[in-house]
Amino acid sequence: MATTPLLPGSRTEADGSAVVRVLSYNIRSLKDDTAALARVIGACAPDLVLLQEAPRFFRWRKKLARLASDSGLVTLSGGATAAGPALLCSLRATVERTEDVLLPLTPGQHRRGFATAVVRFGGARLGVLSCHLSLRADERHEQGGMLLDRVAGMGVDHVVAGGDLNDEPAGRTFRRLAGTLTDCRTAAPWGGEHTWTHSEPPKRIDALFVTKGVEVLGCGVPHDQPGVTEADLRAATDHLPVLAALKIPAA
């Protein structure tokens, strides 16, 4: 039996606003148990999934499409064309546009990018951005600024952005993002906190942020939820997912 209250389900209100479920998940290039991964994603019943470390090499589109299908979703954008970040969505979403963005390459470091889209749910219009920021502190901080610039330039009033930040809430880049955007976990704590448990103490390095006007109904790691088992969470990948329920005003 679940010990954590359930987040609100997806719905569209009479005034055109929408409750949207958003999941952020580092999937480690599908190197682990993909069946467990699909079960976790599907059990969270997301409208949008922000992936990091999506497949980038041989037959990457086919692998990403297979994960989406097994999770009850479709591919929206990203993958190799965004250097790893990707977006999945449910058929509830109406897609306006997508754009994959490659960030400047620092010699000796991994290429980074953003997977972005603008979608509609009923009368609500939402920008979406998935990121995986650098392990190197100076580069990560610069990328945080690029993320904020990209969010500001998406041409929509409401945006959800997030992913694997490789930084904790007290870190300089995390604080830079939280200074402009709302950290969903801080706004409405729900479920578990830590997304990286392979260290002592465990850390929260994966997060979702929203722009002003988006109401956060709950955000955290979906422990103890129907269909999500600890065994699947351990087998699926080396990160834990972040699930949020958001209420998006009508455009």
Backbone bond lengths (Angstrom), bond angles and torsions (degrees), N, CA, C in turn:
res aa  C-N    CA-C-N  psi(-1)  N-CA   C-N-CA  omega(-1)  CA-C   N-CA-C  phi
1 M - - - 1.463 - - 1.528 109.20 -
2 A 1.339 115.45 137.46 1.457 119.77 -178.75 1.522 110.68 -64.65
3 T 1.324 115.95 138.05 1.460 120.87 177.78 1.526 111.53 -103.42
4 T 1.327 117.35 -8.69 1.454 122.44 177.94 1.515 108.41 -112.03
5 P 1.328 119.35 132.16 1.468 120.40 179.05 1.525 110.96 -55.68
6 L 1.312 116.09 148.36 1.451 120.44 179.36 1.530 110.55 -74.06
7 L 1.314 116.09 144.50 1.457 120.15 171.13 1.525 109.21 -70.95
8 P 1.333 117.17 155.16 1.467 119.32 176.98 1.530 111.18 -58.52
9 G 1.322 115.48 146.52 1.452 120.34 175.95 1.515 112.08 -79.57
10 S 1.319 115.62 166.11 1.456 121.22 178.76 1.523 109.98 -66.32
11 R 1.330 115.39 139.02 1.461 118.74 176.26 1.527 109.09 -165.74
12 T 1.320 114.48 159.31 1.464 121.61 174.10 1.515 108.07 -114.58
13 E 1.326 116.08 129.32 1.457 121.48 -176.55 1.529 110.82 -85.59
14 A 1.323 115.39 164.73 1.463 121.03 -178.64 1.528 112.21 -61.68
15 D 1.338 116.66 -28.56 1.476 119.85 -179.08 1.522 112.93 -84.58
16 G 1.345 117.26 3.52 1.458 121.14 178.84 1.508 114.49 93.95
17 S 1.332 118.28 -11.18 1.466 120.57 175.39 1.531 109.17 -70.39
18 A 1.317 116.51 165.24 1.461 119.68 -174.99 1.520 111.03 -142.34
19 V 1.328 115.88 140.94 1.458 121.94 167.98 1.525 107.08 -92.99
20 V 1.317 115.33 123.13 1.463 122.59 -174.19 1.525 108.97 -123.38
21 R 1.316 116.57 132.95 1.465 121.89 176.94 1.528 108.67 -98.80
22 V 1.336 116.20 126.67 1.468 122.45 -174.62 1.521 108.84 -124.23
23 L 1.315 116.48 132.28 1.464 122.79 -179.80 1.525 109.05 -120.32
24 S 1.335 117.23 133.37 1.460 122.16 171.74 1.517 108.64 -114.57
25 Y 1.357 116.87 135.53 1.465 119.09 -170.01 1.533 109.91 -155.41
26 N 1.329 116.83 123.00 1.465 121.90 170.46 1.524 107.33 -86.71
27 I 1.343 117.68 116.42 1.464 121.50 -170.95 1.533 113.10 -104.41
28 R 1.304 117.84 10.25 1.475 123.28 172.42 1.520 113.20 49.36
29 S 1.329 115.74 44.08 1.469 122.47 174.93 1.530 113.15 56.93
30 L 1.327 116.32 28.84 1.471 122.32 178.44 1.522 112.29 57.60
31 K 1.326 116.34 35.93 1.468 120.54 -179.71 1.526 113.14 -84.26
32 D 1.325 117.08 -6.64 1.459 120.52 -173.44 1.529 109.74 -111.96
33 D 1.313 118.01 -145.57 1.463 122.89 -175.78 1.526 109.13 -84.71
34 T 1.332 116.36 99.76 1.461 119.92 -175.14 1.530 112.31 -70.03
35 A 1.323 117.25 -27.89 1.465 119.45 176.73 1.528 110.16 -67.62
36 A 1.335 116.65 -42.30 1.465 120.67 176.76 1.525 109.96 -63.58
37 L 1.327 116.79 -40.79 1.466 121.32 179.07 1.527 110.72 -59.90
38 A 1.329 116.87 -47.51 1.460 120.73 -179.89 1.524 111.30 -63.71
39 R 1.339 116.78 -36.10 1.468 118.84 178.40 1.529 111.15 -65.27
40 V 1.329 116.69 -41.73 1.462 120.02 179.28 1.524 110.23 -63.16
41 I 1.328 116.59 -48.63 1.466 119.84 -178.97 1.517 110.27 -60.96
42 G 1.319 117.34 -48.03 1.455 120.38 -178.48 1.515 112.91 -61.83
43 A 1.344 116.94 -40.35 1.464 120.78 -178.86 1.523 111.97 -65.74
44 C 1.333 117.25 -26.71 1.472 120.65 178.48 1.529 112.56 -76.22
45 A 1.332 116.99 -11.76 1.477 122.84 177.78 1.524 112.52 48.78
46 P 1.336 117.46 53.83 1.472 118.80 -177.58 1.530 112.19 -82.00
47 D 1.316 114.92 152.67 1.462 121.30 168.35 1.524 110.47 -87.75
48 L 1.335 115.67 -30.69 1.465 122.56 179.80 1.517 108.83 -135.85
49 V 1.331 116.27 139.71 1.464 121.35 175.02 1.519 108.24 -125.84
50 L 1.339 115.38 124.77 1.461 122.39 175.85 1.524 106.72 -100.56
51 L 1.329 116.73 108.48 1.452 121.76 -178.19 1.524 110.57 -98.30
52 Q 1.337 114.54 150.41 1.454 122.02 168.22 1.533 107.86 -127.87
53 E 1.333 115.43 151.84 1.460 122.55 -174.94 1.523 110.64 56.28
54 A 1.326 116.16 43.87 1.462 121.04 170.79 1.528 108.33 -69.79
55 P 1.342 118.27 161.83 1.473 120.42 179.13 1.524 111.54 -55.59
56 R 1.340 115.58 140.39 1.467 119.86 -177.29 1.520 113.54 -128.64
57 F 1.314 117.09 -7.50 1.464 118.57 -171.93 1.532 110.85 -117.80
58 F 1.305 119.54 -138.30 1.461 124.00 -169.83 1.535 111.84 -50.47
59 R 1.336 115.97 123.90 1.468 123.03 178.71 1.534 112.65 55.04
60 W 1.311 115.74 37.96 1.463 118.87 -176.27 1.522 112.50 -64.86
61 R 1.330 117.94 -35.75 1.467 119.77 179.28 1.525 111.16 -64.05
62 K 1.323 116.08 -41.93 1.463 120.63 179.57 1.525 110.76 -64.02
63 K 1.320 116.86 -41.65 1.466 120.43 -179.61 1.524 111.16 -65.92
64 L 1.322 116.55 -41.23 1.463 120.34 179.91 1.528 110.58 -67.78
65 A 1.323 116.32 -40.83 1.459 120.19 178.47 1.526 111.18 -64.98
66 R 1.323 116.61 -36.74 1.469 120.17 178.08 1.526 111.22 -64.91
67 L 1.332 116.92 -43.56 1.458 119.89 177.11 1.522 110.49 -61.03
68 A 1.330 116.93 -44.33 1.460 120.20 179.08 1.523 110.89 -59.55
69 S 1.326 116.63 -47.94 1.456 120.80 -178.96 1.522 111.53 -61.90
70 D 1.326 117.33 -44.52 1.462 121.26 -179.55 1.534 111.89 -65.65
71 S 1.333 116.17 -21.53 1.465 121.38 -179.96 1.524 112.42 -96.01
72 G 1.342 116.98 -0.15 1.455 120.97 -178.62 1.512 113.74 80.22
73 L 1.352 116.96 25.72 1.456 122.50 -175.47 1.522 110.46 -129.53
74 V 1.333 116.07 -176.82 1.459 122.16 174.28 1.522 108.58 -130.80
75 T 1.322 116.21 158.08 1.468 121.44 177.76 1.524 109.65 -75.25
76 L 1.317 115.72 134.85 1.461 121.29 178.94 1.522 111.16 -104.69
77 S 1.333 117.83 -54.13 1.466 119.93 179.37 1.520 109.42 -165.86
78 G 1.335 115.13 173.40 1.459 121.07 173.58 1.509 114.48 86.70
79 G 1.339 114.74 -165.93 1.454 122.65 -172.19 1.517 108.94 106.60
80 A 1.317 117.04 -134.68 1.464 120.55 -179.64 1.528 111.50 -61.60
81 T 1.321 117.44 -33.42 1.461 121.37 -177.00 1.523 112.63 -70.52
82 A 1.341 117.01 -13.32 1.469 121.59 175.10 1.522 110.83 -116.80
83 A 1.351 116.95 13.35 1.461 122.94 179.39 1.532 112.75 63.40
84 G 1.339 116.34 30.16 1.469 119.18 173.88 1.503 116.59 127.69
85 P 1.347 120.41 -49.26 1.463 119.41 175.54 1.532 111.57 -62.92
86 A 1.328 115.75 146.60 1.462 120.98 179.00 1.517 108.86 -149.85
87 L 1.335 115.41 165.12 1.455 122.53 178.34 1.517 109.56 -129.37
88 L 1.332 115.47 135.62 1.456 122.78 169.34 1.520 107.72 -117.12
89 C 1.334 116.96 159.57 1.459 119.67 176.95 1.513 110.61 -149.81
90 S 1.316 115.49 162.11 1.454 121.26 173.38 1.522 108.95 -84.90
91 L 1.325 116.01 168.64 1.456 120.25 178.00 1.528 111.63 -71.31
92 R 1.307 116.92 -6.92 1.463 120.86 175.47 1.525 111.34 -67.39
93 A 1.312 117.45 -26.45 1.461 122.16 -175.83 1.528 111.11 -80.91
94 T 1.317 115.95 135.38 1.460 122.04 169.06 1.517 107.47 -101.11
95 V 1.315 116.75 121.45 1.464 121.24 -172.86 1.520 110.30 -90.81
96 E 1.325 115.49 125.49 1.463 120.61 175.04 1.523 111.35 -90.29
97 R 1.322 116.33 -47.74 1.460 119.20 -179.49 1.524 109.77 -163.57
98 T 1.320 115.67 159.82 1.470 121.89 174.83 1.523 108.68 -134.41
99 E 1.330 115.89 155.81 1.468 120.81 175.98 1.522 108.78 -154.84
100 D 1.324 115.81 128.39 1.459 121.50 174.04 1.523 108.39 -100.63
101 V 1.327 115.66 133.47 1.462 122.09 -172.40 1.524 109.17 -122.19
102 L 1.332 117.43 124.96 1.457 122.00 173.14 1.521 109.41 -96.20
103 L 1.318 117.28 131.93 1.456 122.38 -179.99 1.524 109.94 -89.19
104 P 1.325 117.35 161.02 1.463 120.20 178.94 1.532 111.48 -55.80
105 L 1.306 115.70 138.93 1.461 121.81 -178.42 1.524 110.48 -89.54
106 T 1.324 115.55 124.41 1.458 121.44 172.23 1.522 108.17 -90.32
107 P 1.333 118.91 124.74 1.469 120.44 -179.27 1.525 111.80 -53.15
108 G 1.315 115.11 132.71 1.453 120.79 179.19 1.515 114.51 87.22
109 Q 1.344 117.35 -5.17 1.460 121.37 179.95 1.530 110.56 -112.57
110 H 1.322 116.63 162.99 1.458 121.25 176.00 1.523 110.32 -69.48
111 R 1.324 115.43 145.39 1.470 119.75 173.34 1.525 108.93 -68.44
112 R 1.307 117.24 140.10 1.463 122.53 179.49 1.521 109.30 -122.88
113 G 1.331 115.82 160.61 1.460 120.10 179.00 1.514 111.78 -163.32
114 F 1.323 115.16 178.11 1.461 122.78 176.31 1.519 108.79 -122.74
115 A 1.326 116.49 138.38 1.462 121.59 166.85 1.523 106.42 -101.41
116 T 1.325 117.81 124.87 1.461 120.62 -175.49 1.522 111.09 -131.53
117 A 1.328 114.69 157.58 1.461 121.18 177.13 1.519 108.94 -160.46
118 V 1.319 115.36 162.19 1.453 123.05 167.72 1.525 106.82 -123.09
119 V 1.340 116.23 125.93 1.463 121.57 -176.49 1.520 109.28 -131.68
120 R 1.339 115.45 165.11 1.457 120.78 176.51 1.522 109.81 -127.67
121 F 1.324 114.55 142.84 1.460 122.90 172.54 1.533 106.26 -127.51
122 G 1.319 117.27 106.99 1.451 119.45 -173.21 1.518 109.35 60.46
123 G 1.336 116.35 -127.26 1.459 119.95 178.37 1.512 113.98 -91.46
124 A 1.341 117.15 6.34 1.469 121.54 -178.29 1.529 109.83 -96.55
125 R 1.316 115.08 135.03 1.465 121.83 -178.98 1.524 107.84 -117.18
126 L 1.340 116.21 132.19 1.465 120.00 -169.98 1.522 111.18 -139.60
127 G 1.336 116.16 129.81 1.453 121.33 168.69 1.516 109.85 -86.57
128 V 1.326 116.61 147.42 1.463 122.34 -176.31 1.518 108.80 -134.78
129 L 1.337 116.44 137.62 1.464 120.93 178.42 1.517 109.67 -142.45
130 S 1.334 116.33 127.38 1.467 122.28 174.42 1.522 109.09 -111.02
131 C 1.357 116.17 135.90 1.458 120.63 -177.23 1.520 111.20 -138.38
132 H 1.319 114.91 159.58 1.464 123.09 170.93 1.524 105.92 -139.59
133 L 1.326 116.06 101.08 1.453 120.52 -171.51 1.525 112.14 -82.30
134 S 1.312 114.97 163.31 1.462 123.02 -172.43 1.527 113.01 -64.42
135 L 1.311 115.27 153.52 1.464 121.86 171.03 1.522 111.41 -75.15
136 R 1.325 117.14 -20.80 1.461 121.77 -177.55 1.522 109.76 -89.18
137 A 1.340 116.93 127.81 1.464 121.60 -168.93 1.519 113.50 -60.05
138 D 1.349 118.37 -44.49 1.457 119.49 -176.78 1.523 111.44 -68.09
139 E 1.320 116.41 -42.74 1.461 120.52 178.66 1.533 110.23 -65.60
140 R 1.322 116.32 -41.07 1.463 121.22 179.58 1.529 111.01 -59.68
141 H 1.334 116.62 -42.32 1.462 120.71 -179.95 1.524 111.05 -64.19
142 E 1.319 117.05 -40.76 1.465 120.60 176.63 1.521 110.62 -63.57
143 Q 1.324 116.79 -41.38 1.460 120.70 179.86 1.525 111.17 -66.07
144 G 1.340 116.84 -32.98 1.451 119.74 174.75 1.518 111.64 -60.74
145 G 1.322 116.56 -40.54 1.461 120.24 175.78 1.517 112.25 -64.76
146 M 1.337 117.01 -39.32 1.461 120.88 177.29 1.525 110.87 -64.33
147 L 1.326 116.47 -36.68 1.465 120.55 177.36 1.525 110.17 -62.07
148 L 1.319 116.40 -46.64 1.465 119.50 179.57 1.523 111.33 -63.15
149 D 1.314 117.38 -38.93 1.460 120.80 177.42 1.523 110.78 -63.78
150 R 1.319 116.01 -41.94 1.464 120.42 -179.85 1.523 110.82 -64.77
151 V 1.337 116.89 -43.69 1.472 121.01 177.93 1.529 110.07 -59.50
152 A 1.323 116.42 -45.71 1.467 120.67 -178.47 1.523 111.92 -65.10
153 G 1.329 117.26 -26.59 1.450 121.07 -176.15 1.518 115.39 -97.13
154 M 1.341 117.77 9.51 1.464 119.77 -175.93 1.526 112.85 -78.89
155 G 1.330 117.12 -13.07 1.454 119.72 175.35 1.516 114.53 76.52
156 V 1.333 117.42 22.40 1.461 122.07 176.98 1.531 108.47 -130.41
157 D 1.311 115.98 154.92 1.466 120.03 -178.18 1.525 112.52 -75.79
158 H 1.330 117.21 -27.78 1.459 120.84 -172.81 1.522 110.48 -128.48
159 V 1.337 115.02 131.38 1.459 121.66 -176.62 1.526 109.12 -138.00
160 V 1.331 116.68 141.98 1.456 122.46 166.39 1.528 107.17 -114.97
161 A 1.319 116.33 130.61 1.455 122.21 -178.47 1.518 108.58 -135.87
162 G 1.311 116.88 147.13 1.460 118.26 177.62 1.498 112.65 173.22
163 G 1.319 113.34 -173.61 1.453 120.21 -179.60 1.505 111.26 148.14
164 D 1.322 114.33 -152.22 1.466 122.62 178.78 1.522 106.76 -89.78
165 L 1.333 115.38 108.31 1.464 120.44 -176.36 1.516 113.19 -86.99
166 N 1.334 117.26 -16.65 1.462 121.17 -172.05 1.529 111.47 53.10
167 D 1.323 115.71 33.02 1.455 121.92 -178.89 1.523 108.16 -152.41
168 E 1.319 116.25 149.33 1.451 121.55 179.91 1.526 110.37 -98.68
169 P 1.347 118.13 167.13 1.464 120.44 -177.17 1.521 115.03 -54.55
170 A 1.323 118.19 -30.05 1.461 120.32 178.73 1.522 112.41 -82.94
171 G 1.333 117.27 -7.53 1.456 121.10 -176.92 1.518 112.72 -74.37
172 R 1.330 115.40 159.23 1.468 121.11 -173.48 1.530 112.29 -64.42
173 T 1.349 117.20 -40.48 1.463 119.67 -178.51 1.516 111.23 -73.12
174 F 1.330 116.88 -42.72 1.457 120.69 177.89 1.534 109.45 -58.74
175 R 1.329 116.39 -44.55 1.460 120.02 179.95 1.527 111.33 -66.03
176 R 1.322 117.31 -33.45 1.462 120.04 177.50 1.526 110.37 -63.18
177 L 1.324 116.86 -43.48 1.461 120.33 179.06 1.526 110.90 -67.25
178 A 1.322 115.79 -45.15 1.466 120.34 -177.56 1.521 112.61 -69.44
179 G 1.336 117.01 -16.90 1.458 119.65 176.93 1.513 113.12 -74.09
180 T 1.331 116.42 -21.50 1.465 121.10 -179.97 1.526 111.92 -111.35
181 L 1.319 116.03 -38.42 1.460 122.15 -178.52 1.525 110.22 -106.20
182 T 1.325 116.82 166.27 1.453 122.19 176.59 1.522 109.85 -91.41
183 D 1.322 116.72 122.56 1.466 122.26 174.22 1.526 107.30 -74.72
184 C 1.328 116.81 113.60 1.464 120.64 -172.01 1.527 112.54 -61.01
185 R 1.317 117.50 -38.10 1.462 120.68 -179.19 1.529 111.40 -64.50
186 T 1.316 116.65 -40.94 1.463 120.81 178.30 1.523 110.71 -67.92
187 A 1.322 116.92 -37.95 1.463 121.05 -176.96 1.523 112.12 -68.47
188 A 1.340 117.46 -38.81 1.473 120.31 -175.93 1.523 109.12 -150.48
189 P 1.341 117.75 78.78 1.471 120.71 -177.85 1.533 111.59 -61.51
190 W 1.316 114.37 137.10 1.470 121.68 -179.31 1.526 106.86 -156.54
191 G 1.323 117.53 148.91 1.459 118.98 177.44 1.517 112.46 63.71
192 G 1.338 115.87 -150.61 1.453 121.14 -178.53 1.514 112.68 -86.00
193 E 1.329 115.24 164.24 1.470 120.56 -177.39 1.521 112.59 -101.93
194 H 1.320 118.28 -48.75 1.460 121.86 -168.04 1.527 111.73 -85.18
195 T 1.330 115.41 135.43 1.463 121.23 -178.45 1.527 112.52 -108.75
196 W 1.324 117.29 -11.75 1.465 122.07 177.82 1.526 107.42 -125.96
197 T 1.330 115.53 110.03 1.464 120.52 -173.00 1.525 112.57 -110.21
198 H 1.333 116.73 10.64 1.462 120.88 -178.30 1.527 111.37 -94.38
199 S 1.313 116.17 28.77 1.455 121.64 176.65 1.519 107.80 -146.90
200 E 1.308 115.88 165.19 1.461 120.85 177.88 1.525 108.53 -125.78
201 P 1.319 120.14 113.64 1.466 125.23 1.72 1.531 111.64 -77.70
202 P 1.341 118.25 164.27 1.468 121.01 174.59 1.525 110.53 -65.09
203 K 1.329 115.64 163.07 1.471 120.18 -172.79 1.523 111.99 -129.65
204 R 1.313 115.23 156.71 1.466 121.73 168.81 1.519 107.52 -107.10
205 I 1.331 116.11 98.84 1.459 120.87 -177.90 1.532 112.05 -117.53
206 D 1.325 116.66 -0.22 1.465 122.25 176.28 1.526 107.26 -115.10
207 A 1.322 117.32 137.73 1.465 119.05 -173.50 1.518 111.09 -155.20
208 L 1.330 114.37 160.33 1.454 123.12 172.03 1.525 108.60 -120.26
209 F 1.332 116.05 139.71 1.460 123.14 178.72 1.526 109.01 -128.00
210 V 1.323 116.45 151.10 1.467 120.81 175.99 1.520 109.96 -133.88
211 T 1.312 115.02 158.88 1.449 121.51 175.97 1.529 109.58 -82.51
212 K 1.326 115.04 169.76 1.462 120.94 -179.30 1.532 110.41 -60.41
213 G 1.315 114.99 144.69 1.456 120.52 178.68 1.505 113.83 98.03
214 V 1.339 118.00 -16.79 1.463 121.98 176.06 1.528 108.08 -89.17
215 E 1.321 116.83 126.16 1.459 121.61 178.89 1.523 109.75 -90.30
216 V 1.329 116.55 124.20 1.462 121.43 178.51 1.531 108.19 -90.69
217 L 1.326 116.93 120.21 1.462 122.22 -177.58 1.522 111.95 -94.33
218 G 1.310 117.25 -12.90 1.462 122.64 178.45 1.503 109.74 163.45
219 C 1.357 116.79 147.14 1.464 120.12 -178.65 1.519 110.01 -157.35
220 G 1.341 116.40 131.54 1.454 121.06 175.73 1.514 111.59 169.48
221 V 1.316 115.78 -173.35 1.465 122.22 178.32 1.533 108.43 -77.29
222 P 1.333 118.16 127.95 1.468 120.96 -172.20 1.531 114.35 -80.96
223 H 1.323 116.56 58.70 1.456 120.40 172.89 1.527 109.88 -67.63
224 D 1.324 116.25 150.86 1.474 122.16 169.75 1.521 114.00 62.64
225 Q 1.322 117.53 21.65 1.452 119.55 177.56 1.522 110.71 -97.84
226 P 1.322 118.85 150.14 1.464 121.04 -178.36 1.523 112.45 -52.65
227 G 1.313 116.29 126.62 1.456 121.74 178.87 1.511 115.06 86.80
228 V 1.337 118.04 -11.38 1.467 121.65 177.34 1.524 107.70 -104.33
229 T 1.328 117.11 114.64 1.458 121.44 -179.92 1.514 110.32 -109.27
230 E 1.310 116.01 153.74 1.465 120.10 177.02 1.522 110.73 -63.31
231 A 1.330 116.83 -33.95 1.461 120.06 178.81 1.531 110.41 -63.21
232 D 1.329 117.19 -43.74 1.463 120.08 178.62 1.522 111.45 -67.23
233 L 1.322 117.26 -39.73 1.467 119.84 178.48 1.525 110.85 -60.56
234 R 1.319 117.10 -40.02 1.472 120.43 179.37 1.520 111.74 -70.90
235 A 1.330 116.75 -35.47 1.463 120.71 -174.32 1.525 113.13 -83.14
236 A 1.326 117.55 -24.69 1.460 121.05 -169.34 1.523 113.59 -70.85
237 T 1.337 117.27 -42.52 1.463 122.87 -176.07 1.527 107.93 -171.77
238 D 1.337 117.10 178.98 1.466 119.00 -176.39 1.525 113.40 -90.05
239 H 1.332 118.80 -6.93 1.459 122.61 174.25 1.518 109.44 -105.18
240 L 1.330 116.25 161.93 1.455 121.58 169.17 1.532 108.74 -102.26
241 P 1.325 117.62 147.68 1.462 120.29 -176.58 1.519 112.46 -80.16
242 V 1.324 114.91 161.23 1.462 122.35 174.47 1.528 107.21 -118.06
243 L 1.330 115.98 124.50 1.466 121.60 -179.67 1.527 109.01 -116.48
244 A 1.328 116.29 135.39 1.466 120.70 177.66 1.521 109.71 -135.30
245 A 1.329 114.94 147.00 1.466 121.93 168.97 1.522 107.11 -108.97
246 L 1.309 116.04 126.35 1.462 122.25 -175.47 1.522 110.26 -124.62
247 K 1.320 116.83 142.84 1.458 120.40 173.01 1.519 108.61 -106.60
248 I 1.332 115.33 117.36 1.464 122.12 -175.10 1.524 108.47 -102.85
249 P 1.329 118.43 123.06 1.466 120.15 178.42 1.532 111.42 -63.64
250 A 1.320 115.89 155.23 1.462 119.98 174.30 1.522 109.73 -65.45
251 A 1.308 115.05 146.00 1.477 120.15 -179.35 1.532 110.47 -69.12
